[in-house]
Amino acid sequence: MNILMLGWELPPHNSGGLGVACYHMSKALALKGAKIDFVVPYRAEHPKINFMKIHAATELTPLERYGLGAYDSKTVLDSKLSDADINDLKDMRGVQKRYVRFVEHLVKKTRPDAIHAHDWLTMEAGIRAKEIANVPLIVHVHATEFDRSGSDHGNPLVHEIEYQGLIMADRIIAVSNITKGIIVQKYGISPDKIEVVHNAIDVNDFDDGYQYDFRTYKYLEALKSEGYTIVSTITRFTIQKGLIQFMKAAARASEKYDKFAFLLAGDGEQRDELIRLAADLGISDKVFFTGFVRGKQWRDAYSVSDIFVMSSVSEPFGLTALEAAHHGNALVITKQSGVGEVLNNIFRYDFWDTDRLADQLVGIATSPALEDTLREEVSKEYGRISWHDVAAKCFNIYNSTIEGVTV
């Protein structure tokens, strides 16, 4: 089966979980016999990817693509695609228009059996490809604008693009029941059109000879030797991720138990605000900001950590939680995070309940037996989750959609 896959990033040039999910899902599909043409909006080498053909829709570098702020709710988009300047690659809409033009030409050459478009960034290209090729369009929703904005607001144009993409899609894949509920409630899409396919983790992908480098976080290791508990979060610093509430909970937890250190790995629009808040709360000596991390530094951040917190206001899935569990972390996750649908041996709380999060952190830090149990039991759960199962579900969706049968 020939699949035209439309995405916005792939490792090692990803800025979040979207690229990771696309990589592993495509790899599993290829192992099951799919021939995949994957389109990204930048030109770069992808040294680990030899199982599909990657097409660059523009000459942008990965850094230039990242600078467009595709995942930030504050990004200003106010022009229809028809009004965008296709030669202006400093503008998101210009890049998307160039992306659509590239896909128009590619779809005539590749003759796909199905089109698989990921999130709002590629929905317009997916709709156009469907018109030209007259084959099914599957829209894969990893996050909605309601998630990114952390509210019922967000960018009206992005909402419009999402609505059009969801309406025009022959089938919709949602990464969690939480996301399916948003699509049904906020966009009025029939639940029968939506299939929930949870993300997974490939534990073999971590078996590459990596060894934790104690020198990366030498000071934190020194604190651990003195009995400190390291609490981490690895994420984009945006309103969606609930980091303001996380910081307030960190301050309250520190009032009850002094031996905490908090590691915030990532970057984003809220960075300066979070640094100021840590100072205002009197915990700036306990909070460590790494900046954006990838590769070895990203894995070292997991390895130095004892407790991983996913504090999101709205998290469709949350691959970082699975990665943190694989690196031996106890997990504390908001009830608004989809990954909680596949894990049970975790602590959960409402994103706004900073007192509960503080109590959970203190409870784990002061009970080694509890911490060990959480770590050991969650490892049994994530080990049962497979990208091969994800690929099988995708193939089922492709085949049934092509045949016109509801899954």
Backbone torsions as a table, in degrees:
resi	resn	phi	psi	omega
1	MET	NA	133.4	179.0
2	ASN	-95.4	121.7	-178.5
3	ILE	-116.4	127.4	170.3
4	LEU	-93.3	109.6	-176.5
5	MET	-101.8	124.9	-177.4
6	LEU	-112.6	113.0	-178.3
7	GLY	-135.4	-178.5	-176.0
8	TRP	-119.3	-11.1	-180.0
9	GLU	-165.9	156.9	173.5
10	LEU	-144.6	150.7	174.7
11	PRO	-62.7	145.5	7.7
12	PRO	-90.9	16.0	-174.7
13	HIS	-105.6	30.0	-179.8
14	ASN	-95.1	153.0	177.6
15	SER	-110.3	1.7	-178.5
16	GLY	-170.7	-160.7	-174.5
17	GLY	-74.5	-20.2	-178.4
18	LEU	-58.9	-47.8	-179.6
19	GLY	-65.2	-37.9	179.1
20	VAL	-63.8	-45.9	179.8
21	ALA	-62.8	-43.4	179.4
22	CYS	-62.2	-40.4	-179.5
23	TYR	-62.0	-54.6	-175.2
24	HIS	-68.7	-38.1	178.5
25	MET	-65.0	-43.8	179.4
26	SER	-64.3	-40.1	179.0
27	LYS	-62.3	-43.9	179.5
28	ALA	-66.7	-37.4	176.9
29	LEU	-64.4	-42.1	-180.0
30	ALA	-63.4	-38.4	178.8
31	LEU	-65.2	-22.8	177.3
32	LYS	-93.2	7.2	173.2
33	GLY	105.4	1.6	179.6
34	ALA	-74.2	140.4	171.2
35	LYS	-100.5	118.4	-170.2
36	ILE	-117.1	128.3	166.6
37	ASP	-105.8	115.1	-174.2
38	PHE	-110.5	123.8	-178.1
39	VAL	-104.3	128.2	173.1
40	VAL	-122.0	159.0	-175.4
41	PRO	-89.7	18.6	-178.0
42	TYR	-144.2	168.0	177.9
43	ARG	-115.2	124.8	-179.6
44	ALA	-167.8	167.2	175.6
45	GLU	-84.2	143.2	175.1
46	HIS	-126.7	79.8	-167.6
47	PRO	-61.3	-25.2	-176.9
48	LYS	-90.7	-2.3	-173.0
49	ILE	-108.5	107.4	176.7
50	ASN	-127.9	10.0	-175.7
51	PHE	-101.4	0.3	176.4
52	MET	-155.7	166.3	179.4
53	LYS	-97.0	126.2	-179.5
54	ILE	-102.1	132.3	-179.3
55	HIS	-115.5	133.6	177.6
56	ALA	-96.5	119.0	-177.7
57	ALA	-79.0	-21.9	179.0
58	THR	-141.3	177.2	176.9
59	GLU	-95.9	11.5	177.3
60	LEU	-59.3	148.4	169.9
61	THR	-83.2	161.0	176.1
62	PRO	-56.7	-37.6	-179.9
63	LEU	-65.7	-40.7	177.8
64	GLU	-64.9	-39.7	177.8
65	ARG	-63.2	-42.7	179.5
66	TYR	-63.0	-35.1	-178.2
67	GLY	-66.4	-11.1	178.3
68	LEU	-72.9	-15.1	177.7
69	GLY	69.0	41.6	-174.2
70	ALA	-62.2	-28.3	-173.4
71	TYR	-103.6	5.9	-179.9
72	ASP	-97.1	129.8	-177.7
73	SER	-66.0	-20.7	-177.1
74	LYS	-84.3	-5.3	178.9
75	THR	-58.4	129.8	-176.4
76	VAL	-89.4	114.9	173.8
77	LEU	-125.7	123.2	-178.6
78	ASP	-140.9	10.3	-177.9
79	SER	-115.7	139.6	173.1
80	LYS	-66.4	155.4	-179.0
81	LEU	-60.3	-35.5	-179.1
82	SER	-65.3	-25.2	-178.8
83	ASP	-92.9	-8.5	-176.3
84	ALA	-73.1	151.3	177.5
85	ASP	-89.0	110.5	-175.7
86	ILE	-64.9	-17.3	179.6
87	ASN	-93.8	-4.5	-179.3
88	ASP	-96.2	93.3	-178.2
89	LEU	-88.8	10.4	171.6
90	LYS	-95.1	-6.2	-179.1
91	ASP	-110.5	133.3	-178.5
92	MET	-55.1	-43.2	-176.8
93	ARG	-69.6	-32.4	175.6
94	GLY	-65.4	-41.0	178.3
95	VAL	-65.7	-42.8	179.7
96	GLN	-65.2	-35.8	177.5
97	LYS	-66.5	-40.7	176.3
98	ARG	-63.9	-39.4	178.3
99	TYR	-60.3	-46.0	178.8
100	VAL	-61.8	-43.7	-179.9
101	ARG	-61.0	-41.7	178.9
102	PHE	-63.0	-44.8	-179.1
103	VAL	-64.1	-36.4	178.0
104	GLU	-56.6	-42.9	180.0
105	HIS	-74.5	-40.6	-175.4
106	LEU	-66.1	-40.8	-174.5
107	VAL	-63.8	-26.6	178.2
108	LYS	-73.2	-26.2	-179.1
109	LYS	-87.6	-40.3	-171.1
110	THR	-84.0	-23.9	-180.0
111	ARG	48.5	64.7	-176.8
112	PRO	-70.5	156.2	172.4
113	ASP	-85.8	-25.3	178.2
114	ALA	-155.2	155.1	178.4
115	ILE	-115.2	130.4	-176.8
116	HIS	-122.4	106.4	-175.0
117	ALA	-109.6	134.7	-175.7
118	HIS	-105.4	116.2	174.1
119	ASP	62.3	176.7	-171.6
120	TRP	-62.2	-26.9	-175.7
121	LEU	-59.1	-29.4	-175.7
122	THR	-118.1	4.2	-175.6
123	MET	-64.2	-39.6	-179.7
124	GLU	-64.7	-38.7	176.5
125	ALA	-66.0	-38.3	178.7
126	GLY	-63.7	-41.7	178.2
127	ILE	-62.4	-44.4	-179.5
128	ARG	-65.7	-40.5	178.5
129	ALA	-63.3	-39.0	177.8
130	LYS	-62.6	-41.7	179.8
131	GLU	-61.5	-40.7	-176.2
132	ILE	-76.4	-47.0	-173.1
133	ALA	-85.9	-19.3	-177.7
134	ASN	55.8	46.3	176.2
135	VAL	-127.2	164.0	-176.5
136	PRO	-62.1	145.4	174.7
137	LEU	-110.4	120.5	174.0
138	ILE	-105.9	121.5	178.1
139	VAL	-101.7	125.6	-177.5
140	HIS	-105.2	115.2	-176.5
141	VAL	-99.7	108.1	175.8
142	HIS	-91.7	-27.1	177.8
143	ALA	-163.7	148.2	175.0
144	THR	-107.7	169.7	176.9
145	GLU	-64.9	-25.6	174.7
146	PHE	-65.0	-36.8	176.0
147	ASP	-67.6	-49.4	-174.4
148	ARG	-64.0	-35.3	-178.5
149	SER	-84.2	-15.4	-179.1
150	GLY	67.0	23.6	-176.9
151	SER	-162.4	-172.2	176.5
152	ASP	-88.3	9.5	-176.5
153	HIS	-103.6	-118.5	-177.5
154	GLY	90.8	-172.3	-175.5
155	ASN	-81.6	120.7	-177.6
156	PRO	-59.6	-36.3	-179.3
157	LEU	-67.3	-39.6	178.2
158	VAL	-65.5	-40.6	175.1
159	HIS	-57.4	-42.8	-179.6
160	GLU	-64.0	-42.2	178.7
161	ILE	-64.0	-43.6	178.6
162	GLU	-61.8	-43.9	-179.3
163	TYR	-61.6	-45.8	179.2
164	GLN	-61.8	-43.7	-180.0
165	GLY	-63.3	-41.0	-179.8
166	LEU	-69.3	-36.6	177.6
167	ILE	-67.5	-43.6	-175.6
168	MET	-78.4	-19.0	-179.0
169	ALA	-65.3	142.6	173.6
170	ASP	-78.8	-35.1	174.0
171	ARG	-142.5	154.0	179.7
172	ILE	-124.3	132.7	172.8
173	ILE	-106.3	124.8	175.5
174	ALA	-110.4	141.7	-175.1
175	VAL	-80.5	-5.3	177.6
176	SER	-163.1	166.1	174.4
177	ASN	-67.3	-30.0	175.4
178	ILE	-59.6	-46.7	-179.7
179	THR	-67.2	-40.7	176.9
180	LYS	-58.6	-42.9	179.2
181	GLY	-61.0	-40.0	178.1
182	ILE	-64.3	-43.8	-179.5
183	ILE	-61.6	-40.7	-179.8
184	VAL	-71.2	-48.5	-173.3
185	GLN	-75.8	-41.0	-174.3
186	LYS	-87.8	-31.3	-176.4
187	TYR	-110.7	-4.0	175.8
188	GLY	69.2	26.9	179.9
189	ILE	-84.8	140.9	179.0
190	SER	-63.6	133.5	178.6
191	PRO	-62.8	-23.0	179.6
192	ASP	-67.5	-18.6	-178.4
193	LYS	-86.3	-8.8	-169.9
194	ILE	-113.8	130.4	175.2
195	GLU	-113.2	129.1	176.8
196	VAL	-86.2	122.1	176.1
197	VAL	-130.0	103.7	-178.6
198	HIS	-68.3	149.5	173.3
199	ASN	-70.2	173.9	-176.7
200	ALA	-142.7	-169.9	176.7
201	ILE	-139.4	139.2	176.5
202	ASP	-103.9	98.4	-175.9
203	VAL	-66.4	-26.3	179.1
204	ASN	-67.0	-24.0	-179.4
205	ASP	-67.7	-21.8	179.0
206	PHE	-88.1	-8.7	-177.8
207	ASP	-89.6	69.5	-174.4
208	ASP	-125.8	21.5	179.4
209	GLY	87.0	3.4	178.8
210	TYR	-61.6	137.8	173.1
211	GLN	-129.8	132.2	-179.7
212	TYR	-59.8	132.8	-179.7
213	ASP	-101.6	106.4	-177.8
214	PHE	-62.0	-20.4	-178.2
215	ARG	-74.0	-21.6	-178.0
216	THR	-60.7	-45.6	179.9
217	TYR	-122.6	57.2	-173.7
218	LYS	-60.1	-41.6	-179.5
219	TYR	-65.3	-41.8	178.6
220	LEU	-65.3	-35.9	176.2
221	GLU	-64.1	-36.4	177.0
222	ALA	-64.3	-40.6	177.3
223	LEU	-64.1	-40.7	179.2
224	LYS	-61.6	-37.4	179.6
225	SER	-66.2	-19.2	178.3
226	GLU	-97.2	8.3	175.8
227	GLY	97.8	7.4	179.1
228	TYR	-74.9	149.3	173.4
229	THR	-103.2	128.0	-180.0
230	ILE	-96.1	120.9	178.3
231	VAL	-108.5	126.6	-175.3
232	SER	-124.9	159.9	164.2
233	THR	-144.5	138.4	-179.0
234	ILE	-123.7	108.9	-168.7
235	THR	-167.5	175.6	169.9
236	ARG	-82.4	143.3	-178.3
237	PHE	-88.7	77.3	179.8
238	THR	-129.1	167.2	-176.2
239	ILE	-60.3	-31.4	-179.7
240	GLN	-57.9	-30.7	-169.5
241	LYS	-86.5	-2.5	173.2
242	GLY	64.7	31.6	-173.7
243	LEU	-76.1	-23.7	174.8
244	ILE	-63.2	-46.5	178.2
245	GLN	-65.2	-38.8	177.3
246	PHE	-58.4	-43.7	-177.8
247	MET	-66.3	-39.0	178.5
248	LYS	-66.8	-37.3	177.0
249	ALA	-67.3	-36.3	177.9
250	ALA	-60.8	-41.3	179.1
251	ALA	-64.7	-41.2	-178.7
252	ARG	-70.1	-38.8	177.4
253	ALA	-62.9	-38.2	-178.8
254	SER	-68.5	-26.0	176.0
255	GLU	-68.7	-29.6	-176.3
256	LYS	-93.1	-26.9	-177.8
257	TYR	-147.7	119.7	-167.9
258	ASP	-79.7	-21.6	-171.3
259	LYS	-93.5	63.4	174.0
260	PHE	-118.7	146.4	165.5
261	ALA	-134.6	141.0	-173.7
262	PHE	-118.7	124.5	-177.7
263	LEU	-108.1	116.9	177.6
264	LEU	-110.4	104.6	-178.8
265	ALA	-101.6	121.1	-179.4
266	GLY	144.3	-171.0	-179.1
267	ASP	-157.2	168.9	179.0
268	GLY	156.6	-174.1	-171.9
269	GLU	-63.8	-22.2	-176.8
270	GLN	-96.4	6.3	-174.4
271	ARG	-53.8	-55.4	-176.2
272	ASP	-63.6	-37.7	178.8
273	GLU	-62.6	-40.7	-179.4
274	LEU	-69.4	-37.6	177.6
275	ILE	-63.1	-43.7	178.2
276	ARG	-64.8	-40.3	-178.4
277	LEU	-64.4	-40.5	177.8
278	ALA	-58.8	-40.8	178.4
279	ALA	-67.5	-44.5	-179.2
280	ASP	-62.5	-33.7	-179.1
281	LEU	-84.4	-5.5	177.8
282	GLY	77.1	24.9	-179.8
283	ILE	-123.7	20.3	-178.0
284	SER	-61.5	-24.1	178.1
285	ASP	-78.7	-10.3	-178.8
286	LYS	-106.6	-8.5	-174.0
287	VAL	-111.1	129.4	-176.4
288	PHE	-121.4	122.8	179.8
289	PHE	-103.3	124.0	-178.1
290	THR	-91.1	-21.0	-166.2
291	GLY	80.9	-178.5	-178.3
292	PHE	-65.2	132.8	-179.9
293	VAL	-126.5	150.2	173.2
294	ARG	-150.4	172.1	176.3
295	GLY	58.9	-131.0	-173.7
296	LYS	-64.4	-41.6	-179.4
297	GLN	-63.7	-35.6	178.9
298	TRP	-64.6	-43.6	180.0
299	ARG	-73.5	-31.9	175.4
300	ASP	-63.9	-33.7	178.6
301	ALA	-63.5	-41.0	174.9
302	TYR	-63.9	-42.7	-172.0
303	SER	-68.8	-32.4	179.8
304	VAL	-78.3	-16.7	-173.0
305	SER	-83.0	148.8	174.4
306	ASP	-102.2	-40.7	-179.0
307	ILE	-127.0	131.3	176.7
308	PHE	-108.4	131.5	-179.8
309	VAL	-114.4	128.2	169.5
310	MET	-108.4	104.4	-169.9
311	SER	-99.9	18.5	-168.9
312	SER	-60.9	139.8	171.3
313	VAL	-67.0	-38.6	177.0
314	SER	-153.8	109.7	-177.8
315	GLU	-123.0	106.1	-177.2
316	PRO	-52.7	-44.1	173.9
317	PHE	-134.3	-89.7	179.2
318	GLY	117.5	68.9	-178.5
319	LEU	-61.0	-30.3	-177.2
320	THR	-60.7	-27.6	178.1
321	ALA	-65.5	-41.5	178.0
322	LEU	-65.4	-40.5	179.4
323	GLU	-65.6	-40.3	178.8
324	ALA	-65.0	-40.8	178.1
325	ALA	-61.9	-39.5	179.6
326	HIS	-64.2	-27.3	179.2
327	HIS	-94.7	17.8	170.4
328	GLY	86.0	24.8	179.4
329	ASN	-94.0	144.7	162.6
330	ALA	-77.3	144.6	-172.9
331	LEU	-111.7	135.9	170.7
332	VAL	-126.6	120.2	-168.1
333	ILE	-134.6	142.4	177.4
334	THR	-68.8	152.3	176.2
335	LYS	-67.0	-12.1	179.1
336	GLN	-91.9	15.0	-178.6
337	SER	-111.2	128.0	-174.3
338	GLY	-65.7	-26.8	-178.3
339	VAL	-61.3	-21.7	177.1
340	GLY	-66.3	-11.9	177.8
341	GLU	-77.3	-15.5	-179.2
342	VAL	-117.0	-0.6	178.8
343	LEU	-126.6	139.5	179.0
344	ASN	-115.1	-32.0	-175.3
345	ASN	-87.8	63.9	-178.8
346	ILE	-141.7	164.3	169.1
347	PHE	-96.9	140.9	-179.7
348	ARG	-129.5	153.9	178.9
349	TYR	-157.3	160.5	173.1
350	ASP	-76.3	138.2	-171.8
351	PHE	-54.6	-29.6	-176.6
352	TRP	-84.9	-11.1	-172.8
353	ASP	-88.8	78.2	-175.9
354	THR	-66.8	-30.0	178.5
355	ASP	-66.5	-41.2	-179.7
356	ARG	-66.5	-42.7	178.2
357	LEU	-61.3	-42.9	179.3
358	ALA	-60.4	-43.5	179.9
359	ASP	-65.4	-38.4	179.1
360	GLN	-65.3	-41.4	178.8
361	LEU	-63.1	-44.5	179.4
362	VAL	-64.4	-40.8	-179.1
363	GLY	-61.1	-42.8	179.5
364	ILE	-70.2	-44.4	-176.0
365	ALA	-64.4	-30.4	-176.1
366	THR	-97.4	2.6	178.7
367	SER	-131.5	91.5	178.6
368	PRO	-55.6	-35.4	-179.9
369	ALA	-64.8	-42.3	178.4
370	LEU	-64.4	-44.9	-179.9
371	GLU	-60.8	-44.2	180.0
372	ASP	-63.8	-40.5	-179.9
373	THR	-64.0	-44.3	178.9
374	LEU	-61.0	-44.0	180.0
375	ARG	-62.8	-48.5	-174.7
376	GLU	-68.3	-42.4	-175.8
377	GLU	-73.0	-36.7	179.8
378	VAL	-70.1	-26.5	178.7
379	SER	-66.2	-30.8	177.1
380	LYS	-70.6	-27.9	-177.3
381	GLU	-80.7	-48.8	-176.8
382	TYR	-68.2	-23.9	179.1
383	GLY	-67.7	-17.4	179.9
384	ARG	-91.0	-5.1	-177.3
385	ILE	-93.1	127.9	-171.8
386	SER	-131.7	138.0	173.4
387	TRP	-68.0	-23.2	176.6
388	HIS	-65.3	-35.5	175.6
389	ASP	-67.8	-38.1	177.0
390	VAL	-60.7	-45.9	-180.0
391	ALA	-61.8	-40.9	179.2
392	ALA	-61.6	-41.3	178.1
393	LYS	-65.8	-39.2	178.5
394	CYS	-63.9	-43.8	178.1
395	PHE	-60.7	-39.6	177.9
396	ASN	-61.6	-41.6	179.0
397	ILE	-67.3	-44.4	177.7
398	TYR	-56.7	-52.9	-174.2
399	ASN	-63.9	-45.0	-178.4
400	SER	-67.5	-34.0	179.0
401	THR	-70.7	-42.3	177.6
402	ILE	-60.9	-38.5	-179.1
403	GLU	-83.3	-6.8	178.3
404	GLY	77.4	27.5	-178.1
405	VAL	-112.2	135.7	177.9
406	THR	-74.6	132.8	179.7
407	VAL	-65.9	NA	NA
